[in-house]
Amino acid sequence: MRNVRTDLALEARELAGGEILGVASNMETILGHRVHRVEVLDKTGSMAIGKPIGNYITIELSGIAKREDDVFSRAIRTLSDELARIMPEGGGDILVVGLGNRGITPDAVGDAVVSKVMVTRHLVEKLPEYFASFRPVSAIVPGVLGMTGVESKEIIAGVAEKIKPSCIIVVDALASRKISRLCNTIQITDTGITPGSGVGNSRATINRETMGVPVIAVGVPTVVDISSIILDIEEECGISLPESITEEYGQKLMVTPKEIDVNVEDVAKIIGYAINLSLHPKVSIEDMDMFLS
């Protein structure tokens, strides 16, 4: 079978097919968006779909491209509720981390999201008379190893040691095996993340074991490889091509939508504002616009 890249647990579950021991899944529609939940229950399920034990929620952003009425606020509220569902109970500082390379648009999701996050830690500390009701939130964009010479994991661990957050939220771009899911889905998981794994450039894993606190990973698929595109065409047309056709280029070429700059801006606003809403439930979208202006 052709090697297919995907960071989405939903797709790994689909590729495995049928009933899978150690994996539970369901789907429901919330505020017009389909929400898929996959839970890897044990080592058997983890080996079957190649994902760590934990919870994976994938939200389909239907209507975003067409700018349907109220679609952004519905998407923000849906994602916010799902984030709150897997967020550790209790208060405490939150550290938001935007992974990726801001110089490469498909890899700039993390950086773009951080620009939409309400950073409040300094305000809570310095102006408690105005911001005491806000949760302390910090945000960093550690960059990539090739530009900094330092692993993202090392930077995050250093900052976390200093501010001692109760939870770390990591945002990154992902790879999908279906063109239709590019920039149209958001995955959140409580298992952490291995940066670059979707494009064959895996870095050090960022999770509870390596950070010492819960890590929630939020990701958006922005790229798909040639092998996956050919597999899509085969499925659509009911044909089967020799694997040799993609052996040379299938793992070297990654494809992204031509509207990727607009797509990244759209999903960044949804994710950033959803993070804000999950941490500050009484703040409205209009308040966020003013805070970030």
Backbone bond lengths (Angstrom), bond angles and torsions (degrees), N, CA, C in turn:
res aa  C-N    CA-C-N  psi(-1)  N-CA   C-N-CA  omega(-1)  CA-C   N-CA-C  phi
1 M - - - 1.463 - - 1.515 109.74 -
2 R 1.330 117.17 139.37 1.456 121.61 -178.92 1.511 110.92 -61.66
3 N 1.345 115.77 138.23 1.452 121.19 178.08 1.530 108.91 -71.86
4 V 1.329 116.69 121.59 1.460 121.54 -177.41 1.512 109.38 -118.22
5 R 1.331 115.91 130.23 1.462 120.54 179.24 1.515 111.17 -89.01
6 T 1.303 116.28 135.69 1.459 120.82 170.81 1.515 109.88 -160.19
7 D 1.320 116.04 141.54 1.453 121.90 174.04 1.525 111.39 -99.66
8 L 1.322 117.14 -5.10 1.458 121.11 -175.76 1.524 111.16 -88.95
9 A 1.328 116.47 124.54 1.460 120.32 177.11 1.520 110.79 -63.24
10 L 1.331 116.85 -32.78 1.466 121.20 177.45 1.520 110.71 -58.46
11 E 1.325 116.85 -44.21 1.462 120.95 -179.41 1.528 111.18 -71.97
12 A 1.331 116.92 -38.26 1.463 119.71 176.80 1.527 110.10 -61.83
13 R 1.327 115.44 -37.37 1.468 120.33 176.87 1.535 110.51 -66.49
14 E 1.327 117.19 -40.62 1.464 121.79 178.88 1.524 110.78 -65.16
15 L 1.325 116.85 -41.96 1.462 120.64 -179.01 1.524 111.68 -65.49
16 A 1.332 116.58 -34.86 1.462 119.99 179.17 1.524 111.35 -68.51
17 G 1.344 116.58 -35.36 1.456 122.58 175.24 1.518 114.59 69.86
18 G 1.345 116.27 156.58 1.453 122.44 175.56 1.519 113.69 62.62
19 E 1.331 114.89 -166.46 1.456 121.08 176.47 1.525 109.08 -79.57
20 I 1.320 116.21 134.31 1.460 120.57 -176.88 1.519 109.09 -121.34
21 L 1.320 116.35 123.38 1.450 120.51 176.93 1.525 110.13 -62.78
22 G 1.322 116.20 132.93 1.453 120.14 177.73 1.510 114.58 85.03
23 V 1.338 117.17 7.20 1.470 120.83 178.78 1.520 109.08 -132.61
24 A 1.321 116.76 127.29 1.463 122.06 175.94 1.519 108.61 -115.61
25 S 1.332 117.04 143.15 1.463 119.83 -179.37 1.517 110.83 -148.58
26 N 1.339 114.88 152.80 1.454 120.68 175.09 1.515 109.03 -158.95
27 M 1.321 116.47 168.42 1.458 121.92 179.81 1.515 109.34 -140.42
28 E 1.337 116.58 140.23 1.453 121.53 172.68 1.521 108.79 -143.68
29 T 1.331 115.68 160.08 1.456 120.78 178.72 1.518 109.12 -103.17
30 I 1.335 115.92 126.34 1.466 121.87 -178.93 1.525 108.70 -126.98
31 L 1.317 116.68 121.14 1.460 122.89 179.67 1.530 111.71 51.62
32 G 1.318 116.55 35.92 1.453 121.59 177.33 1.512 115.07 87.26
33 H 1.323 118.09 -1.09 1.466 121.91 -179.67 1.522 110.10 -112.21
34 R 1.324 116.42 132.91 1.460 119.87 176.89 1.530 109.48 -76.42
35 V 1.325 115.47 129.17 1.461 121.98 -179.03 1.527 108.34 -117.30
36 H 1.326 115.71 116.95 1.461 122.07 -179.80 1.530 108.79 -102.25
37 R 1.321 116.58 130.82 1.456 120.98 177.78 1.530 109.68 -117.76
38 V 1.315 115.20 126.84 1.464 121.94 175.33 1.516 107.25 -122.32
39 E 1.326 116.27 126.71 1.465 120.14 177.20 1.525 108.63 -119.27
40 V 1.318 115.03 121.14 1.461 120.92 174.77 1.523 106.94 -89.52
41 L 1.329 115.93 114.20 1.463 121.27 -168.20 1.519 114.42 -88.36
42 D 1.334 116.46 -31.51 1.460 118.82 -174.54 1.527 110.33 -155.47
43 K 1.334 115.87 -175.15 1.463 120.90 -177.40 1.526 111.97 -64.39
44 T 1.316 116.47 -32.74 1.465 119.70 178.56 1.525 110.24 -62.22
45 G 1.320 116.67 -47.08 1.457 120.77 178.06 1.510 111.86 -65.94
46 S 1.329 116.97 -38.02 1.464 121.45 179.30 1.525 111.15 -61.76
47 M 1.321 117.00 -43.62 1.462 120.55 179.07 1.523 111.24 -69.13
48 A 1.325 117.05 -32.53 1.464 120.53 -176.78 1.516 112.80 -67.73
49 I 1.327 117.85 -38.33 1.479 119.59 -177.90 1.528 113.10 -115.43
50 G 1.323 116.81 0.81 1.456 119.71 175.10 1.512 114.97 71.60
51 K 1.330 117.17 30.18 1.458 121.55 179.73 1.525 109.61 -127.81
52 P 1.333 118.12 145.80 1.471 120.35 178.50 1.520 112.26 -63.21
53 I 1.331 116.31 157.57 1.461 122.01 176.82 1.527 109.18 -61.93
54 G 1.327 116.32 131.34 1.454 120.43 179.94 1.517 111.85 154.43
55 N 1.328 115.62 -168.78 1.461 122.67 -176.75 1.521 111.57 -106.30
56 Y 1.334 115.48 138.68 1.458 122.33 179.00 1.531 108.43 -131.63
57 I 1.312 116.88 122.97 1.463 121.60 179.49 1.522 108.21 -119.55
58 T 1.328 115.99 126.40 1.465 121.28 178.98 1.518 108.96 -118.27
59 I 1.334 115.91 125.03 1.459 122.14 -178.34 1.525 108.96 -110.60
60 E 1.324 116.81 126.93 1.457 121.78 177.45 1.527 109.34 -86.40
61 L 1.320 116.18 126.09 1.468 121.76 -177.27 1.525 110.91 -90.66
62 S 1.312 116.40 58.23 1.463 119.80 -179.69 1.519 110.65 -65.09
63 G 1.336 116.05 136.19 1.450 121.27 176.63 1.514 115.32 92.59
64 I 1.348 117.66 -9.26 1.465 119.90 -177.91 1.525 111.13 -65.61
65 A 1.328 117.27 -47.70 1.460 121.22 -176.50 1.523 111.98 -61.25
66 K 1.343 116.52 -34.73 1.462 120.94 -178.50 1.527 112.89 -88.83
67 R 1.335 115.90 0.05 1.467 121.22 179.69 1.529 111.59 55.23
68 E 1.322 116.32 46.60 1.454 119.89 178.88 1.524 110.49 -62.14
69 D 1.333 116.49 154.51 1.459 121.91 -177.23 1.525 111.28 -55.29
70 D 1.321 116.01 130.51 1.463 122.49 173.51 1.524 113.58 64.07
71 V 1.337 117.48 13.19 1.465 119.58 -174.00 1.527 111.93 -67.29
72 F 1.340 117.87 -37.07 1.460 119.70 -178.69 1.525 110.91 -68.06
73 S 1.321 117.65 -45.63 1.465 119.61 -179.98 1.523 110.81 -64.90
74 R 1.345 118.06 -36.42 1.462 120.49 178.25 1.524 111.03 -66.52
75 A 1.329 115.97 -41.27 1.465 120.34 179.34 1.525 110.60 -66.09
76 I 1.329 116.73 -41.59 1.462 121.25 179.23 1.522 110.70 -62.03
77 R 1.324 117.26 -45.36 1.462 120.76 -179.14 1.533 111.63 -67.16
78 T 1.330 116.08 -38.74 1.468 119.33 179.11 1.524 111.04 -64.11
79 L 1.323 116.73 -48.34 1.462 120.33 179.95 1.527 110.95 -66.02
80 S 1.329 116.91 -38.98 1.461 120.65 178.85 1.524 111.45 -59.69
81 D 1.317 116.82 -44.12 1.467 120.86 179.70 1.526 111.51 -63.60
82 E 1.343 116.04 -39.60 1.471 119.10 179.87 1.530 111.23 -69.76
83 L 1.340 116.59 -36.51 1.467 119.54 176.04 1.522 110.57 -64.13
84 A 1.336 116.00 -44.86 1.463 119.96 179.55 1.521 111.26 -61.27
85 R 1.328 115.84 -31.97 1.463 120.99 -178.09 1.536 112.13 -65.03
86 I 1.338 117.51 -35.24 1.469 119.85 -177.86 1.522 112.83 -105.21
87 M 1.342 116.64 1.03 1.459 120.44 177.80 1.534 109.51 -70.90
88 P 1.328 118.45 139.36 1.468 120.44 176.60 1.525 110.76 -58.39
89 E 1.308 116.53 144.01 1.461 120.42 179.52 1.523 110.61 -71.37
90 G 1.334 115.19 155.10 1.456 119.97 -179.94 1.520 111.05 95.97
91 G 1.306 115.63 175.03 1.461 121.03 -179.06 1.508 111.83 -92.63
92 G 1.325 115.57 -142.34 1.457 120.65 -179.97 1.511 112.75 102.51
93 D 1.317 114.89 164.09 1.456 121.78 179.86 1.526 111.01 -66.70
94 I 1.320 114.68 150.93 1.459 122.25 175.00 1.521 108.44 -122.79
95 L 1.316 116.22 134.60 1.462 121.62 175.21 1.522 108.38 -111.48
96 V 1.339 116.80 120.38 1.458 122.55 177.16 1.529 108.01 -102.16
97 V 1.327 116.32 129.90 1.466 121.52 -176.52 1.521 109.70 -121.94
98 G 1.319 116.36 125.33 1.460 121.33 176.07 1.513 110.32 -100.73
99 L 1.326 116.94 108.09 1.462 121.45 -179.60 1.525 110.62 -87.06
100 G 1.337 115.64 165.81 1.460 120.54 174.65 1.513 113.44 109.25
101 N 1.325 113.99 -175.35 1.462 122.80 -176.17 1.525 109.59 -113.63
102 R 1.318 117.49 111.30 1.464 120.71 -177.44 1.520 112.78 -64.89
103 G 1.323 117.67 -15.71 1.455 120.98 179.90 1.515 113.46 -84.53
104 I 1.322 117.96 -7.69 1.466 122.53 179.04 1.515 106.84 -121.01
105 T 1.316 117.52 109.62 1.465 121.59 -169.61 1.526 114.03 -52.59
106 P 1.339 121.00 -47.92 1.466 118.96 -179.69 1.525 113.48 -63.16
107 D 1.333 116.86 -17.72 1.461 121.23 -178.64 1.524 111.98 -104.94
108 A 1.331 116.79 10.90 1.469 120.96 -173.52 1.522 112.97 -100.58
109 V 1.329 117.83 12.12 1.467 120.63 -177.67 1.526 111.31 -59.21
110 G 1.331 117.33 -47.12 1.456 120.67 -177.93 1.511 112.54 -59.27
111 D 1.319 116.45 -46.67 1.456 121.67 179.04 1.524 110.81 -61.48
112 A 1.338 116.91 -43.48 1.462 121.32 -179.26 1.522 111.49 -65.36
113 V 1.329 117.03 -37.45 1.464 120.40 179.53 1.527 110.83 -65.52
114 V 1.328 117.26 -43.63 1.466 120.64 -179.29 1.526 111.12 -57.39
115 S 1.337 116.60 -33.60 1.468 119.53 179.58 1.529 112.09 -68.87
116 K 1.341 117.23 -13.69 1.471 122.13 179.38 1.528 112.42 -104.23
117 V 1.305 117.44 2.43 1.465 121.61 -177.34 1.530 110.01 -92.42
118 M 1.323 115.87 135.57 1.462 121.64 176.66 1.524 109.60 -77.74
119 V 1.322 116.51 104.13 1.465 122.35 179.76 1.528 107.89 -85.71
120 T 1.327 116.34 118.44 1.467 120.08 -169.65 1.526 114.95 -126.55
121 R 1.308 118.49 -7.56 1.466 120.32 -172.79 1.528 111.80 -56.00
122 H 1.330 116.65 -46.34 1.466 120.27 -178.88 1.530 111.68 -67.61
123 L 1.332 116.36 -31.97 1.460 120.08 -179.91 1.528 111.39 -72.58
124 V 1.338 115.91 -39.73 1.464 120.28 177.62 1.523 110.31 -62.61
125 E 1.349 115.82 -38.28 1.459 120.34 -178.31 1.523 112.32 -74.64
126 K 1.338 117.28 -43.17 1.467 121.67 -172.48 1.523 114.06 -91.88
127 L 1.326 117.59 -27.60 1.463 121.09 -177.35 1.532 110.71 -129.78
128 P 1.322 117.25 59.27 1.462 119.88 -175.76 1.527 113.14 -62.52
129 E 1.328 117.64 -25.19 1.460 119.77 -179.95 1.520 112.09 -64.97
130 Y 1.341 117.02 -22.65 1.462 121.40 179.46 1.537 112.94 -107.86
131 F 1.325 117.14 -29.53 1.460 119.92 -170.54 1.527 114.37 -121.73
132 A 1.316 117.52 16.10 1.470 119.90 -178.96 1.528 112.58 -61.79
133 S 1.336 117.37 -26.25 1.466 120.39 -178.59 1.530 112.86 -81.88
134 F 1.331 116.95 -7.87 1.464 121.28 -179.27 1.527 110.26 -87.31
135 R 1.312 115.62 149.43 1.460 120.26 175.25 1.526 108.78 -81.87
136 P 1.331 119.44 135.47 1.470 120.63 179.26 1.527 111.31 -65.40
137 V 1.315 116.86 121.22 1.464 122.36 -179.04 1.526 109.05 -128.17
138 S 1.321 115.86 129.18 1.467 122.65 173.56 1.516 108.38 -115.93
139 A 1.324 117.27 159.02 1.465 120.59 179.92 1.520 109.99 -146.91
140 I 1.322 115.52 140.00 1.464 120.78 177.36 1.526 109.90 -137.96
141 V 1.331 115.17 155.46 1.467 122.89 172.76 1.523 105.94 -125.14
142 P 1.335 118.59 95.55 1.461 121.25 -172.64 1.524 115.44 -71.68
143 G 1.339 118.04 -11.20 1.459 119.91 -177.86 1.520 111.86 77.05
144 V 1.326 115.90 -166.72 1.466 120.62 -177.65 1.526 109.98 -117.13
145 L 1.326 115.12 155.30 1.461 121.65 -175.13 1.521 112.27 -54.05
146 G 1.338 117.48 -39.79 1.456 120.83 -177.50 1.514 113.66 -64.92
147 M 1.338 117.66 -21.23 1.462 121.46 -179.21 1.528 112.69 -101.67
148 T 1.332 116.59 -28.16 1.462 119.56 -175.62 1.520 113.69 -107.42
149 G 1.335 116.90 -24.07 1.457 120.49 -175.34 1.513 113.13 76.35
150 V 1.318 115.89 6.68 1.465 121.34 -177.79 1.526 108.50 -128.17
151 E 1.324 116.76 134.10 1.461 120.81 176.90 1.529 109.67 -63.87
152 S 1.322 115.93 141.37 1.462 120.33 176.79 1.514 110.96 -55.15
153 K 1.326 116.07 -40.89 1.467 121.00 179.80 1.521 111.21 -56.09
154 E 1.317 117.43 -40.65 1.460 121.12 -178.25 1.524 111.30 -67.94
155 I 1.329 116.82 -40.74 1.464 120.64 178.79 1.525 110.56 -65.60
156 I 1.333 115.80 -46.46 1.462 120.40 -179.02 1.523 110.43 -62.44
157 A 1.330 116.78 -43.98 1.463 120.75 -179.58 1.524 111.09 -62.00
158 G 1.337 116.39 -38.67 1.460 120.37 179.48 1.520 111.99 -65.13
159 V 1.331 116.21 -44.90 1.465 120.39 178.62 1.526 110.16 -66.18
160 A 1.335 116.52 -43.07 1.465 120.62 -179.28 1.531 111.28 -62.34
161 E 1.315 117.11 -36.51 1.462 120.56 178.17 1.526 110.73 -63.54
162 K 1.319 116.55 -33.56 1.462 120.92 -178.50 1.524 112.06 -78.08
163 I 1.334 118.16 -48.18 1.469 119.91 -173.57 1.526 113.26 -94.89
164 K 1.331 116.47 -13.80 1.474 122.88 177.34 1.535 112.91 50.28
165 P 1.334 117.02 65.16 1.468 120.29 179.62 1.522 111.38 -71.02
166 S 1.317 116.09 155.20 1.457 120.18 175.07 1.523 111.04 -82.56
167 C 1.341 116.29 -17.19 1.463 121.55 179.62 1.522 109.21 -160.08
168 I 1.314 116.30 147.05 1.467 122.04 175.38 1.524 108.03 -115.27
169 I 1.324 116.09 130.81 1.464 121.56 175.38 1.524 107.70 -109.59
170 V 1.321 116.60 117.49 1.458 122.37 -177.03 1.525 109.37 -109.54
171 V 1.325 116.56 130.98 1.468 121.71 -177.92 1.521 109.38 -118.81
172 D 1.334 116.63 133.71 1.462 119.78 -177.79 1.526 110.18 -152.87
173 A 1.324 116.17 162.53 1.464 121.85 171.63 1.523 108.75 -80.24
174 L 1.342 116.07 150.88 1.454 121.82 -178.62 1.527 110.35 -125.74
175 A 1.324 114.78 174.77 1.468 121.53 172.84 1.522 108.44 -113.07
176 S 1.328 115.79 143.19 1.461 121.68 177.73 1.520 108.86 -119.47
177 R 1.326 116.75 164.46 1.458 120.28 174.59 1.524 110.98 -101.92
178 K 1.331 117.84 -0.08 1.459 121.04 179.33 1.524 111.00 -127.11
179 I 1.319 115.46 130.54 1.459 120.03 178.84 1.520 110.89 -58.69
180 S 1.323 116.80 -38.18 1.463 120.97 -175.45 1.519 113.02 -63.98
181 R 1.329 118.30 -17.59 1.465 120.17 -178.77 1.518 113.14 -95.33
182 L 1.328 118.29 -5.24 1.455 120.21 -179.95 1.525 110.45 -64.09
183 C 1.317 116.00 122.91 1.474 123.82 177.90 1.521 112.50 60.65
184 N 1.333 117.64 11.81 1.463 122.38 179.51 1.518 112.38 -115.29
185 T 1.322 117.52 3.05 1.463 121.01 -179.99 1.524 109.57 -139.31
186 I 1.320 115.21 151.93 1.465 121.70 174.52 1.528 107.19 -128.75
187 Q 1.325 115.74 129.30 1.463 119.89 176.43 1.521 109.53 -109.83
188 I 1.333 116.69 134.58 1.459 121.02 171.18 1.522 107.73 -123.65
189 T 1.319 115.69 145.82 1.455 120.51 -178.10 1.520 109.92 -150.98
190 D 1.320 116.18 152.33 1.465 120.98 176.97 1.519 111.91 -97.53
191 T 1.332 117.25 16.83 1.466 121.26 -177.34 1.525 113.48 -100.17
192 G 1.340 117.79 -1.08 1.450 119.73 -177.02 1.518 111.79 83.04
193 I 1.339 116.46 -161.42 1.455 120.13 -173.84 1.519 110.91 -154.91
194 T 1.333 115.73 151.71 1.464 122.34 170.59 1.514 107.06 -112.78
195 P 1.333 119.18 100.84 1.468 121.25 -175.96 1.524 112.26 -55.46
196 G 1.340 115.54 138.48 1.456 121.13 175.28 1.504 116.11 79.75
197 S 1.336 118.10 -0.94 1.467 119.84 -175.81 1.512 112.12 -63.69
198 G 1.338 117.34 -34.03 1.459 120.75 -176.64 1.510 114.26 -68.72
199 V 1.341 116.92 -22.51 1.463 120.20 -179.40 1.524 111.42 -113.77
200 G 1.323 116.53 21.37 1.456 121.07 174.75 1.512 114.80 72.44
201 N 1.347 117.04 26.04 1.467 120.79 -179.76 1.525 108.82 -132.54
202 S 1.321 116.08 56.80 1.462 121.69 -172.65 1.522 111.98 -64.88
203 R 1.345 115.05 135.78 1.450 121.48 175.36 1.532 108.46 -111.00
204 A 1.319 116.06 -170.65 1.457 120.58 -178.57 1.528 111.13 -65.31
205 T 1.320 116.28 136.74 1.457 121.87 -177.37 1.529 111.27 -68.27
206 I 1.330 114.64 140.36 1.465 122.04 177.71 1.520 106.84 -115.25
207 N 1.327 117.24 104.25 1.460 121.00 -179.14 1.529 109.19 -151.16
208 R 1.324 115.55 -172.70 1.466 120.15 -176.38 1.526 111.32 -61.82
209 E 1.316 116.31 -36.70 1.462 120.08 -177.70 1.532 111.38 -66.76
210 T 1.331 117.34 -39.06 1.465 119.90 -176.54 1.526 112.95 -87.22
211 M 1.343 117.23 -23.50 1.464 120.71 -177.38 1.520 113.64 -101.37
212 G 1.334 116.85 -21.15 1.456 119.82 -179.84 1.515 114.69 83.01
213 V 1.347 118.11 -0.61 1.465 123.23 176.60 1.525 107.64 -139.39
214 P 1.347 118.35 161.63 1.470 119.76 177.88 1.520 111.95 -57.48
215 V 1.329 115.97 139.82 1.465 122.07 178.23 1.527 108.69 -123.59
216 I 1.326 116.04 122.31 1.458 122.38 174.87 1.521 107.92 -104.92
217 A 1.315 116.66 125.43 1.458 121.07 179.19 1.520 109.86 -104.28
218 V 1.322 115.92 133.50 1.460 122.69 176.89 1.527 106.97 -120.57
219 G 1.320 116.57 128.53 1.453 118.88 -177.13 1.512 113.54 -141.57
220 V 1.330 114.69 154.07 1.460 122.44 178.01 1.525 108.28 -129.00
221 P 1.337 118.61 125.03 1.463 119.18 176.12 1.525 110.84 -70.55
222 T 1.327 115.96 123.73 1.464 121.23 179.99 1.519 112.69 -119.96
223 V 1.344 117.13 -9.40 1.459 120.28 -178.62 1.523 110.57 -136.86
224 V 1.329 115.01 155.33 1.454 122.38 175.12 1.527 106.98 -140.76
225 D 1.340 117.63 143.68 1.462 118.67 -179.32 1.531 111.11 -89.78
226 I 1.327 115.93 166.49 1.459 121.84 -175.58 1.526 111.63 -61.35
227 S 1.334 116.98 -37.62 1.464 119.85 179.57 1.522 110.99 -58.58
228 S 1.327 116.45 -41.14 1.456 120.45 -179.58 1.524 111.57 -68.39
229 I 1.329 116.49 -37.45 1.466 119.88 178.36 1.526 110.13 -63.86
230 I 1.327 116.78 -44.05 1.463 120.13 178.82 1.525 110.37 -64.30
231 L 1.337 116.86 -38.44 1.461 119.91 177.53 1.525 110.37 -63.14
232 D 1.323 117.56 -39.68 1.468 121.50 176.11 1.530 110.53 -59.44
233 I 1.337 115.79 -44.59 1.470 120.68 -179.02 1.528 110.14 -65.22
234 E 1.324 116.48 -41.89 1.469 120.21 177.95 1.531 111.25 -59.41
235 E 1.320 115.52 -45.55 1.468 119.42 -179.29 1.523 111.39 -65.23
236 E 1.335 116.44 -39.70 1.463 121.07 -178.15 1.526 111.37 -68.40
237 C 1.329 115.51 -38.10 1.466 119.93 -175.39 1.532 113.23 -96.99
238 G 1.322 117.43 -6.95 1.454 119.98 -179.92 1.513 113.46 68.39
239 I 1.327 116.05 37.81 1.463 120.36 -179.73 1.521 109.62 -123.99
240 S 1.333 116.91 170.77 1.457 121.80 177.52 1.521 108.61 -138.09
241 L 1.330 115.99 119.07 1.459 121.41 -179.49 1.524 110.24 -100.22
242 P 1.338 117.23 152.80 1.469 120.18 178.00 1.527 111.26 -60.89
243 E 1.329 116.94 138.52 1.457 120.43 -180.00 1.524 111.76 -62.08
244 S 1.317 117.05 -24.29 1.467 120.01 -178.87 1.525 112.34 -61.43
245 I 1.332 116.69 -22.97 1.467 120.35 -179.68 1.522 110.96 -61.98
246 T 1.332 116.55 -34.88 1.474 119.53 -176.47 1.521 113.61 -105.69
247 E 1.320 118.07 -0.35 1.459 119.74 -176.50 1.524 112.56 -59.97
248 E 1.338 116.86 -39.98 1.467 119.82 -174.69 1.516 112.23 -77.01
249 Y 1.344 117.04 -39.95 1.457 120.24 -172.99 1.532 114.12 -111.55
250 G 1.304 117.43 -15.01 1.465 120.67 -172.23 1.506 114.68 -57.67
251 Q 1.323 118.45 -34.62 1.455 121.51 -177.99 1.524 111.98 -101.79
252 K 1.332 117.62 7.39 1.455 120.31 -178.07 1.527 112.87 -110.26
253 L 1.310 116.75 -28.38 1.459 119.96 -175.54 1.522 110.79 -105.65
254 M 1.330 116.21 127.72 1.453 122.45 175.35 1.531 107.71 -115.62
255 V 1.323 116.26 140.92 1.463 122.16 -175.86 1.524 109.49 -116.81
256 T 1.325 115.97 142.79 1.459 121.29 178.65 1.527 109.16 -133.89
257 P 1.330 119.95 155.11 1.474 120.89 -179.01 1.523 112.09 -62.60
258 K 1.323 116.61 150.19 1.464 120.19 179.80 1.519 111.87 -68.60
259 E 1.341 117.53 -22.81 1.465 121.65 179.11 1.527 110.53 -95.19
260 I 1.330 118.03 28.43 1.448 121.24 -170.25 1.522 112.61 -60.17
261 D 1.334 118.85 -33.11 1.460 119.48 -179.00 1.530 111.36 -65.04
262 V 1.332 116.31 -41.87 1.467 120.80 176.98 1.521 110.07 -68.89
263 N 1.337 116.30 -41.89 1.466 121.03 -179.72 1.525 111.34 -58.54
264 V 1.332 116.51 -46.47 1.461 121.03 -178.90 1.521 110.65 -62.90
265 E 1.315 116.96 -41.64 1.470 120.53 178.69 1.528 110.67 -62.36
266 D 1.328 116.49 -41.65 1.468 120.85 -179.21 1.534 111.61 -64.20
267 V 1.336 115.82 -52.65 1.469 118.31 -176.57 1.524 111.00 -69.05
268 A 1.332 117.42 -29.92 1.461 119.91 178.15 1.517 110.87 -64.31
269 K 1.331 116.85 -40.78 1.462 119.88 178.54 1.527 110.30 -65.26
270 I 1.325 116.63 -43.33 1.468 120.04 179.99 1.526 110.63 -61.33
271 I 1.331 117.06 -47.19 1.467 120.13 -177.61 1.526 110.87 -68.78
272 G 1.328 116.69 -47.33 1.463 119.76 -178.90 1.513 112.44 -59.72
273 Y 1.332 116.22 -46.33 1.457 120.11 -179.21 1.530 111.21 -69.39
274 A 1.327 117.55 -33.61 1.467 120.43 177.28 1.528 110.73 -66.56
275 I 1.318 117.29 -39.41 1.465 120.90 174.99 1.523 109.45 -60.88
276 N 1.335 116.49 -46.61 1.464 120.50 178.63 1.525 111.51 -57.15
277 L 1.319 115.97 -47.05 1.461 120.49 -176.35 1.524 111.84 -67.34
278 S 1.334 116.53 -36.08 1.464 119.30 179.27 1.521 111.66 -68.65
279 L 1.325 117.63 -28.95 1.460 121.77 -178.88 1.523 112.75 -93.07
280 H 1.336 116.67 -26.91 1.464 122.27 -179.62 1.530 108.51 -130.21
281 P 1.322 118.10 75.83 1.470 122.27 -171.75 1.527 114.56 -58.77
282 K 1.322 118.31 -23.53 1.462 121.08 -176.75 1.534 113.19 -88.51
283 V 1.317 116.36 -3.94 1.468 120.46 -179.51 1.526 109.49 -88.11
284 S 1.311 117.63 131.54 1.462 122.12 179.82 1.523 110.75 -87.56
285 I 1.326 115.88 166.15 1.460 120.76 177.39 1.528 109.81 -61.85
286 E 1.332 116.64 -37.62 1.467 121.02 177.75 1.538 110.18 -63.02
287 D 1.331 117.04 -39.91 1.468 120.57 177.98 1.525 110.10 -63.30
288 M 1.339 116.62 -39.01 1.460 119.95 178.75 1.526 110.57 -63.31
289 D 1.328 116.17 -42.11 1.467 120.54 178.75 1.518 110.25 -57.39
290 M 1.335 116.89 -43.83 1.462 120.91 -179.79 1.518 111.44 -68.49
291 F 1.327 117.37 -42.78 1.463 121.89 -179.04 1.536 111.05 -60.65
292 L 1.320 116.25 -40.34 1.458 121.35 -173.51 1.524 113.39 -91.43
293 S 1.324 117.26 -4.31 1.476 119.84 -177.29 1.532 111.31 -75.32
